[in-house]
Amino acid sequence: MSRVFALFCIIFSFGARPAISQSQATPIAPTPARRIVILKIDGLNADLLYGTMRSRDPVTGKSLLPWFSHLFAENGVVFENFYTRGISLSAPSWSMLDTGRHSIIRGNVEYDRFTGHVYDYLNFFPFYIGYARSRHVDMPGVEVLDRAGIPLLSDRFEYDQRFQGFQLYQRGVRWHTLEHVLEHRFSSKVLVSMLESAGAPSLDQLLAEETEGELKKSLRNPEILYLDFFTGDMDHEGHATNDPAALLHALRQLDALVGRIWTAIEESSTARETLFVAVSDHGMNNVPSIFSESFSLPDFLNRQQGGAHHVITNRHQLSEFKLMGLNPMVQRVTNPSTASFYLKGEAAHYPTAWLDLDGNERASVHLRNSDLNKIHILLLELARPDLQKTIRRAAAACLRETIDRHRAAWSETAAELDQEMTALKKVIEERKKAVLNLPKKWTAEQLARGEDKAARRLADELDDWQQEQTEYSGYALRLRALLALQDDPEHPFRQRVSDYIPEHSLGENNSVAQIEHYVVGPGVEGFVLDTDGRVDEEKSFRYVNYFSVLADQRVRNNPQPALSARPIDFSAMRVPDDRYDPAIDSPVHAYWLYASEDAQLLILQDDGGRIAVKPIQRLVQGADGKVHWSPQEWRRGLPLHLFEDAQLHVPENPDRAAWLSEWHTERDWLGAVHMSQYSNGVIGITEQFSPFPPDIPGPQGIDPILLRYERRRRELVQPDFEVFAADHWNFNVRNFNPGGNHGGFFRISTHSVWMMSGAGLQARTISEPCDSLSFASTLLSLAGRVPSMPSAR
Amino acid sequence: MLVNSRRRDNIRGLLFSALLSTVSLAFCADIPQTRLQSTTLRETSQFTYYWQTTPVGETAQLLTLFRGASEPNRDRAADMPLVTVLRDTLGDKNPENDRVSYVWLLSYVRPNLGQRLLSAVPFFYWRVTDGPKSLNEHGAAPLLNVTAPQHPVVSEIGRNILQWTMLDPMTTPVRATSRAYRSNESDDERLHLEEAINYLRNAPVGDKDSELTEVQLDTILARLELRKRLLGGFVSERRAAQLGQEDGFEQERIRSRNWELLRQCAEKTGLLFEPLNLGGREGQYAVVWFPLGQAFESSGASLTPIWKLLNLKNPWDDARLKQWHGRVYERSLDENGSLLPPGATGSQPVRLVPLGVYSLNYPRLPLLLVDFRDTLHVRRHEMTQRTINEITSGVIGISHFTNWYYYVAADLYDFIKARHGAAMNQAARLDCYSQFRVELALDHSLDPVLREQMRHYVHSLAINPLQGSPDREIELAKTRFALLQADAQEDGDLAAQLDKDRRAELAEFGENRRARILGDVLHEISFGLYTHRVRQQPDEIAALDRDRRIRYQLSFLDSLADAGTQPEIAYDSSHIHAALIELSDLMAGVKSPTLRAHVGSTVARVRELSRDTALQADCSQALVAVNGQEKPSTAAVSSGLAASTNTVASVGASLDAHK
């Protein structure tokens, strides 16, 4: 049974109920929702909300959150156990909620490993500037989804039938909204308030007020069938403070907003056919009296112990204390290492570690391919005029061998890129002609239908294609140059390294073996030859095993007893599909979780989507490329802590250990684990690390070569591995989130809000667990439209 | 006169003619202990804060915030009175008609003539004396009148105008001395405002007779905070209560953020971070330790910005620390290298040198208060900034109006410095210092040697000649409390002042905005000699009771109307019903057209918003009572916008007719 159908049955299992409030005396017949109004609340933890809704205010004699309680708990549907699927981050979570499809956006920022292109999904400012300069029409996340052929929930409604608030997955900008905000900023009321030092409203507050006003106005227009309003206030407050009074204050403001929106709905002519929905993208690990502490991964990677990398982040560290931190257009910041082993002074050209830290409780780590580092070190060594001849010859041989190891794969990549660039060039030419023929002026009707934006979208896409063609062609050029490199073993290498090793590029993903034995610099004693006169690679290079080094990290300044001195909970990565031991039940995909050498998990997924979890230890990748491990019994202390979790609900027979190791459907897993400390982490891992291609259908009628290209572009943002923080730890370095964080799989971080009211829905609380993949499809079904994704993968 | 003395004192100060008189402690000779009534407690880790009430006649009370050690069998006589608040209760138990007016900081001692003269000397940055040894005749003057926050604002504006138009154009000595005096006086006032805020943040709240309600405390906190800002006194009462609450949230945000920032900085630099519980307040301060004899693994990134943020010189390069002759503290580390609490034994001992003590309450970053390696470090910074200000505005006479570009450039400089991690906000620094000096003086929990070290450094931060020693101020707090209790006697000054304030309140009730502004202006230009009051009348208490209850109920209904949503969802209908009935009854005797119009529009709006027919009927009845004519309840027969438009129009028409 499909997940949407199941939810649909649950929601309507008790038939219709009278519409609330407006006409209590006249029950109405069940009405399909003609109009949907969604209140999108960023970072609202469900436990906090539901607990507060249940609390009574002795002053008012009502719930502490009277509107939430009245509309949803007493007269609507509350999904008590609704979870973020995948990591609990805004960009991936909203993408799933807004599309009803598996997420192809898996971080708040992503980097293309070949070109260094930054996909910065949270920064509105470049989008506004780009929109003003007619360079962009949609937020970056929407552009990515469009290229992948995945429509938004709002796209299921005609352009003139929808009202969209300011949010991450936003199409277009309403300039008049921003104009009004600026006008209000300089209104007499605000200026007086500033003079009185009485806390003049911020631009964010004014924007929210203005958008709310426009939402109410749009509600009066019966032709508008899709409306949404996004608020990030709870997320900001939850990050900033764990003061319960401050959080209650923010919740009460949110409650008042719910009341105002509902009042506007009731005053509209389509009130009875309107479905009002409140949803949050993730929870928040915010606990009173415990501050969330940060562990700096850039500092770790800058140090020699961490590889002495020049590190790329998407924002400045401690940005409030830098003038450059004021730059709202920033997308890529280099954090140079003063301890670099071989790239001193090259930070601007060769940053070798790229981080997405916006995840807070999790960070994605992209390291330059270890063999590219080795080649780089060898080329620098070969360029030295004072190098001994024997060492030069050995180093040249080592270089050739290293390149030869990749020759087949790199040749294939270069050939495929050539094909894709040829296909891209063809569509670029066609698009140029189409763009030239676009009208320069638009009638009022065309503007009302959004045709001007559709046209600009074509032009924007053309710009992107042209830029991509230049960048990918440049990468392919260097790859071919490297394959064709014929170094003279008798003379110093005199060419530029950058002609062979592209700057701001990481190359292909590292394998498990490479991450476990990652080249970070030349050896302590320089190049050392073995008895055969070959480079002794173990002695000639420095290596770091990132899994074990990260697991060993300890923080000294940790004054809170509630926090472990170990800031890293576990690291996770996907094991390439053809690289693991096929003896284990023929899974399609395998995902590896590393807490220590002795505490590891393999999460396996078969082609029917079933999942099994195996406790293992000492996973390694052999010289043949295959990964091997030692199985172990289920015990305490493994990643995700499933075995010892009192909230794990599995059948008594077979026993807990057997059940955990067996294959089960996603639904069974969710039912078993959702109340545990890591909630749906088992499913979240498969969502976060699954291969992209099956989830990218591409726009209708796309050339198969270009579809491969689009899938490659997504695959190229996949990090080498992800690091998950221990409870109450975070990886934020931009500023401070002492209040709380999210991003990981902790239940408190993934437990989200989904409630609905109106349009004939019966009051009920649904305790069966579900996740964000069900949201959009269920709404579309309730609105009598085709669901985004009727069945689970 | 308790209240006007402060204003008069300002005038005297402005004219450099402060009169001193001997202090009479006769009032405190026979304070009857039996007058002390109930108490309410709030405990921090080492201290108990509680309110103690003293009746003022039969219709008001003084609430005094005390701090005592949290041991149950302690000697209460040793408890310290901190802040006193006057609450006019009208003699009943109903909090709806209570009014909080004066706030006294009991440790505030007015500077003596010598201090005042020294404070007028430009570039004089030393505290010469510990302050007066006894209280003078104005010893019981309040810090703030919460009910008339606009008065000091108008007074301040007047003094500014006087400075700009008369004193600044005079010779350099006049300009420099007058500006030096005003600057010191303003800082001294701010220091004590912050001290009062700091105490009140620990105060318990509740609905009992013996404690302030949450709204009352929030309002007082906001008024004290707004007093520091030029036009803050003009903020409305409702907004002030909100600000008081929001200010508390902001303080907590700042504190937690600075806590984490300092912890991170310590981690990056190989130092040890330890939050301090000072004076019973947890986590407001932190100390950064240097571990002697340990090696620091070279960081892979430049630490220069971090040392700037810490406002410390790199101790790992400091030769003095390698041969440290100062005090060293023996502590223990656990197996992860984390510092254990004093007295705990861990896996390895460590010898520590304190590097700095930080306040975590400065708005942007942890503020260095004590640099243990450089006594004059923090003082130098303060003196430099003061010197620059005095040279530019006092000696050279650079004006904000004619030389605005200088101030733009100075602000830009400050902004850039602040972006690089410098604490450039002088006023906020003063606030942190104010909190720290008193907390340190009251503390008994720190290691005595460390506390003494801190006190030594903090004394060096006293650069204002008007400032007294915190120990002296604390000593005098009990005397001041005794004075106030004497004033609270039936024949004391407080009863007389209360009567005047009540008559002024009655005169103000129902006045329109124009009349209110006119009254304020007349009050100020007559130096407080004129205040608009009604004549003494026998039913004064009853009239006040009615007025305050009207205000209370109207404020409640206003909040429902402003919410713009169905009122019966947010509040129990019976609560709204009761408010409407009471308001209708009370309005019968009110003639003010302004107030009647206000009540009429509010009730009409509530009726428009409500979907509860009974509540709509209540509103209609209330409108009849207020407007004197019946209006049909349109909302009862048709809901939505059309009904509400009719209602508003009809109410508007009736108000016009009434005028």
Interface residues (C-beta under 8 A of the other chain):
Chain A: S21 Q22 T60 G61 K62 P66 W67 H70 L195 E196 S197 A198 G199 A240 T241 N242 D243 A245 A246 H249 A256 G259 R260 W262 T263 E267 F291 S292 E293 S294 S296 P298 D299 L301 N302 R303 Q304 Q305 G306 A308 L318 E320 F321 K322 L323 G325 L326 N335 P336 S337 T338 A339 R554 V555 R556 N557 N558 P559 A565 F736 P738 G739
Chain B: L226 R229 L230 L231 G232 F234 V235 R239 L243 Q245 E246 G248 F249 E252 R253 S256 R257 W259 E260 L261 R263 Q264 A266 E267 K268 L271 L272 F273 E274 P275 E297 S298 S299 G300 A301 S302 P305 K308 L309 D334 N336 G337 S338 L339 R364 L365 I416 R419 H420 G421 A563 G564 T565 Q566 I569 A570 Y571 D572 S574 H575 L609 R611 S639 G640 L641
